[in-house]
């Protein structure tokens, strides 16, 4: 049986990881969007584990055979298919034990060239945590700041399209970090472990040591930014301030949250606005909801920005000294400025 350590496996070219853990284990977190090929269903795995503890190893193996035997043909077929697409296949389970070992032994005996990951997912998880704990000693964030609607996420997406390293925390968290933050995302938010793994992957496979990231609070939706990464965001370093006209900010927010959405989305917005009654008062909230009902979307968004969000977030914008202030009304021109800044920073022409 060929085994491989996590660090070596991550460096393999054209590699696919096969996760033989249960669906719930896979959904909580997995390695590099690995291919899910569960050896047991959740209830089956629980039963095998209980029998192992109560009756012993051999009894657990026997019941395990009952659950696995009918799946072996599909396991072989799927792995053989993947072997035609990928140069390297790495199989893992929770701790690199019986589940991954039995699958690798079977496939190896059938002539399929695969590795077993030493230590399984647990080894990967420990590798991720150790990496995140120390990586900001060698990496540097270029932090993009700006008021709500200034276009920070748009800028990150444009940079990503240009193959420049970014970390989109809101995109990973599936939440833009406000009361309305979940509306623009259809996908289920990640677990904390999955959130950290995706940040790790962005850092680990980055091409340079200078990575763009949006200024964020410690909590983004349902997850928290790892301490070391958050410290990397708020520390003295490279900070850019994105500015934009109020008109363009309003249009951008209407695009993201209102235009093209269905009636159900309007109701969700209404429910979110109602949550502000304690902070803004019934009169103001009722006014906002009336504007929404009347379809006066841009007027509503402008009021929200001027009366609530701008005063709320201005203090965080004013906390930093900026290396550069960039106007984002002309997005292409702004992108060129940001790319040139990145190049200068990487060449050491701009000091933190």
Secondary structure, 3 states (H helix, E strand, C coil): CCEECHHHHHCCCCEEEEECCCHHHHHHCCCCCCEECCCCCHHHHHHHHHHHHHCCHHHHHHHHHHHHHHHHHHHHHHHHHHHHHCCEEEEECCCCCHHHHHHHHHHHHCCCCCEEECCHHHHHHHHHHHHHHHHHHCCEEEEEECCCCCCHHHHHHHHHHCCCCEECHHHHHCCCCCCCCCCCCCCCCCCHHHHHHHHHHHHHCCCCCEEEEECCCCEECCEECCHHHHHHHHCCCEEEEEECCHHHHHHHHHHHHCCCCCHHHHHHHHHHHHCCHHHHCHHHHHHHHHHHHCCCHHHHHHHHHHHHHHHHHHHHHCCCCCCEEEECCCHHHHHHHHHHHHHHHHCCCCCC
